[in-house]
């Protein structure tokens, strides 16, 4: 096989994440999406607890009013 064809068919070498440009930005973006999903989950959980009066949800320390433990 011709070496020039072989080089065209082989995949490019893998670049480590630490040397990739924008690797830090990708990590921050993924963390941001994770926090957004967590926030929406907790917001939905609190709304369901309020709408249906589910005391098990409303008694979680996260949903108690400040100063009430």
Secondary structure, DSSP 8 states (H G I E B T S, - for coil): --HHHHHHHS------TTTSTTHHHHHHHHHHHHHHHHHHHHHHHHHHHHHHT-HHHHTSTTTS-TT--
